[in-house]
Amino acid sequence: MRWTLSRVLLCAAFLAPVIGAPPAENAGVVKDSKQVALNPDESNSADSKDGKDASDGSTVFNGQRVPPITMLDGGKLKDEIEDGYWLVEFFSPWCHHCKALAPIWQTFYEFYYTSNPVPGSSEKPKDLDRSPNSFTRYYDLKFAKLDCVAYGSACEENGITNYPTIILFKDGKEVKKTIGFNKLAFFSEWLEQSLESIKPGSRPKNGPRLPKVGASSVDEIEESTDDADANVKDKSKDPARGAAAGESHNAKATTTAADDDEMATAAASTAKSTSKATSLSATHEVPNPHGSSVPLSAESFQRLVTTTHDPWFVKFYAPWCHHCQAMAPNWAGMAREMKGKLNIGEVNCDIEKRLCKDVRVRAFPTIHFFRGGERVEYEGLRGLGDFVDFAGNAVEFGAGVADVDWDSFRKMEETEEVIFLYFYDHATTSEDLQALDRLVLSLIGHAKLVKTNDPKLAERFKISTWPRLVVSRDGKPTYFNALSPRDMRDFRKVLEWMRSVWLPIVPELTASNAREIMAGKLVVLGVLSRERSDEFVIAKREIKNAALEWIDKQTQAFNLERQELRDAKQLRIEEAEDRNDQRALRSAKQIRINMDEIKRKEVGFAWVDGVFWERWIRTTYGIDVKDGEKVVVNDEDNRRYWDTTITGNPIVPSRTSILETLPKLISHPPKLAPKSHAGLLDHARLALHTLSLGHPWLALGVIIGLAVGLAVLGRSRMWRRGRGGGGAWGQGGLLRLDGEKGFLGGLGNGSVGGKVD
């Protein structure tokens, strides 16, 4: 019986594929009369409708094409995720938790990739890869996966010990992490918190409506209460009730719109921007009609600030903060000055704690300027004039990057000391111009940014490749060296260069820019007085002429030094060729001339109002501007300065006096003896700092030796005092809190127990 049963099971195993297969002659027969045979093209079309694209692995969600999730190369992981936000799933192909998560993660990705990030707009972007209003471009967030079996070392470097692990990166650095399998709602809530931090006020208050796992579409309309779902079900069963509910809903909507004019206006302005760079909604009302600072809640902040193109100047404060209280009159005065020009708002962080946390407010007051979902923090002074100047510049920048020609640029040069000029031509892409628009906010209060395709300006600045970025400071050009389109679109790289050159050639030294001007270089500082207007104009012109001539000389020296290095390299190549030494030839050709590695003492120029800063100038440099305009050369890093020439006369605001003295100071060591504005402790700190840079181990030995010496000295003095005064804590001991000369020189009148806070 056992043998017979085994034979039966064996035969069944062999015959199962045959029995399960359809007959050959009936293979082409259609079982349902409603079905038709599909050719390959129709088959692909049908797959697309079902959410799959068989050609490249892409899918379709909500009627929009979704490319496959990016599979990262572990060897290039750091380079691939170094820019923007990346949401990466670290998985293993054999992990059953990863397999269970796969459909959830795919639906999660498809839903967010095709979602509309702008609440005020109902239009879907046509091209999700290029549209600035797509989810990926709006939040600068991309989805990706990494196979930890194929790239184990990359996963180890990121601390992956369990699968699956999902990490959110920003510019290559980990922001947050979650481990293990979970539901779609969990991942959505987890991501929504980060999206709200990236763009405060941009996410739905109750979260988005999520699709079912595996679905190819979802209605993104947000329902606020559970009653709404019940009403939908009831209306689908009872058409009459549905019609009545619809009329009631329309009546309520009309009443709400009449009562809330601001909300109606914001909803009526659709996201149809004429610029290719963005298409957020934009209101057309007069900004700040009442000349006051508008209190903002989380809801009104989202409606008025985050999802519009309107510029807003907003302070985040706390009522108990005394700095906020002191700033309040100036803020109110600035709001009155900006009536009809710029929207002014304020957020009470004691009430709107979540909003302030999302904006990352860490101190009070914090002030931001917002426009089109972008923001820049105000870091200037808090006087009324400072606020008005910044707000006025912000209004001008609100129009975007202006296009100029030869005449308008020449007119602009008469009033502006620093102008960034972007050259473009017919081949410049919209992506290049979008990258340019991102720079506008960061330049408010520093410099102007304009663009041009005028051939006369291109000839003046000797432009031969497009696009090209130039800064003109008092008519003297400085060029952004990167030429590739990728580098020109690198926001951080371009902004870093702009920050290095956005000061005028001879700026005025103020409290807000003092560190930026003085740190890390020698500064020729003119001490001038506006009260003597004629002498002030002449002295400032002389300092500027000296600066321009010095820059020309340094440029010539730089080019000469670079040419000498190139000649030395060519000489090595020729010698190797003459000797037919292939090894030496390869070595000579591999020499790279990098002028940035050559250390030079940078020299800057500035001037300071000697009347306004009279006390600081007198105590620091011993100069009184009443005796006439003077010049000092300051070395802030070493806390020293020079105020005399090689002949011993004071340095004056003269091109000859300045240019004759500077070469003596940049030599190593300087040929003129410096003066110091540092105390004894500063001298000791600077000496130790200099020693640690050149000889770190020797500096460590000196520190240890000093510590041991002080400890031995303290113990010996304690021992001597103890023997002479009856113990360490007696009348002549280490601490004497009573007696005629007690602690702090008898400040407490000989009594014990007094405290000094």
C-alpha positions, 0 to 999 in steps of 0.5 A: 500500500505504501509503495502504491501511494508513493507511485501515485504521488510521484506520478502526480508531481510529474503530471501537474505541469501538464494538467495545469497547462491550457490545451495547445489548440485552445491557447488562443481562445478567448474565454470572455467575449468582452476580452480581445487579443492584445498586440505588444503595443496594446499590452504595454498600454494596458500595463501602463493603465494598471500602473506598470510600464514594462519598458523601463520599470516605471509605474503610473500613479494618479495618471502620472509617470513615476520612474523607478526608485534610484538604486545607489552605488555604494562606492559613490554613496557620499558623492551621490547624496551630498546635495539636498535631502535623500531618503534612503532604504538600506535593505537586503534581498533575502530579508523577509522584513524587506520583502514585506516592506517592498510594496508599502515602500513602493506605494509610499514613493509613488504617492509622494513623488506625484503629490502636489506640494503646493496647497494653494494650487490644484494644477498638477505639474506636467513634467515632474522631473523638471517642474519646480512645483513638483514634490522632488524639486519643491522640497529638494528630496529624492528617494533611493535604495541601497543593497547592503549585500552588494555594498556591505562596506557602505552600509557598515560606514552608515551604522546599518545593523538591521534591515530594513533601515531608512535614513533621511540625509541632508547634504550627506549627513544623517538627519533621522533614522527608523528601523524595521517594518511598519505601516504606510501611515507610520512612514507618512507621519515620520516624513511629514515632520521633516517636510514641515521642517524643510518648508514650514507651514507647507504641509496639511494640518491633519496630514495627507489622505494616503492610498491603499498599498498597491493602489495606483491612485488616490484622492488628495482632498483632505477631510477634516473630520470623520463625519465627512466620510459618513456623509459621503457614504450616505450621499452615495446611497441617497441621491436626494440627500446628496443633492441637498447636502451639496446645496447646503455646502455651497451656501456655507462656502459662499458665506465663508468666502464673504466673511473671510475676504483674505482667504477668498483672495488667496484661494482665487489667486492660482499658481500660474506664474509667468516665470519658468522658475516657479509657479506658486500662488501670488496675491495681488493685494497691496502689501501691508495696507495698514502699516502694522505688524500682523500677528501670524498663527500656524494656519495664517502663516501657511496661507499668507507666507509659505504658499505665496510669492509675497515677500514677508519680513517676520519676527519670532519673539516671546513676550517675556524676552527683554530684547524683544521688548526693547526691539518692539518700538523699532519694529513697529516704526519699520512696519509704518515706514513699509506701509504699502511696500512690504508685508510685516508679521510677527509670531508669538512663540509662546503660543505657536510653539510648533511653528517656531520649532519648525522654523528652528528658532533657537533664540529670541528675537529671531527675524526671517525674510520669506519669499516664495517658500525660501527664507533668509535670516536677518543678522543685522542691527536692530535699530529703526534705520537698520530695519528700514534699510534691509526692508527697502532692499528686500522690496527691490529684490522681490521683483527677481533678477533684473535684466539690464543693458549697457545704459542701465548698468552704467547708471546703476554703477553710479549708486552701487559699489558692488554689482553681480552681473550674470551673462547669458545667451540664447543657449542658457537653460531655464534651469540655469536661470532658476539657480540664479533666482535662488541666490537673490535672498542671500544677497539682500543688504549686501549687493545687487544681482542683475543679468544681461545678454548685452553684447557691449557689456560682454565686450567690456568684461571680455566674456567669451563663454556663457553663462558667466558670473562677474562681480564689479566692485567700483568698476573693477571685475572679478570672475567666478572661475568655475565654467561648467554648467554644473558648477554654475548651478551649484548654489552653495559653491556660487554663494561661497564665492559671492560671500568672499567678494560682496564687500566693497573694495573700501567698505565702512567698518560697522558693528555688523561687518567688523568680524568679516572685515578684520578677521584673517588679514591685514586691514588698512583702516582709515580713521576719518571724520564726516564733519570735515566733508572736504577732507573726508572725500579726499581721504576716502578717494586716496584710500580707494586709489591705494586699494586699486593700485595694490590689487593691480600689483598683487594681480601682476605678482600672482600672474608672474608667480604662476608663470614662473611655476609653469616655466619650471614645469615645462623645463622639467618636461624638456629635460626629461625628454632630452634624457629620454627618461620616461619615468621623469617625464611622467612625473613632470607631467603630473605636476599640478600648479595650484596657486591656492596652496601658496600661503599669502598674507591677504590685505584688505582696506576699510574706513571707520567713522572716527567721531562715532567710534571715538572711544574705541579708536582712542582706547585701541589705537591711541588716535584722536580723530580731532587731530586729523585723519590717520591710517592704521594697519591692523593685524587682528589675528595677532592683536597688533597694529602699525601706525607709522611709516619707515621714517617714523611719521604717522601713516596718513590717508595718502596713496604714497604713504600707504603703498610705501608702508605695506610691503614692509609689513607683509614681509616675514618677519615685518620690517617695522616693529608693531604695537600691541592692543592686547593685554598680558593674558592675550599675549600668553594666549597668542604665544601658546596658540602660535606654538601649538600651530607649529609644534603641537607636541611641544605646546602640550609639554609646555602646558603640562609643565606649567600645570605641574609647576603651579601645583607644586608651587601651591602645595609648597605655599600651603605647607609653609603657611600651615606651619607658620600659622597653625594649620592650613585653615587656621589664622595664617592658613590658605583661606582667611575669611575673617580678620582685617584683610579677609576674603576679597580684601575685607569686602565683607567687613570681616564677617563670615557667610557673605556671598557675592553673586 
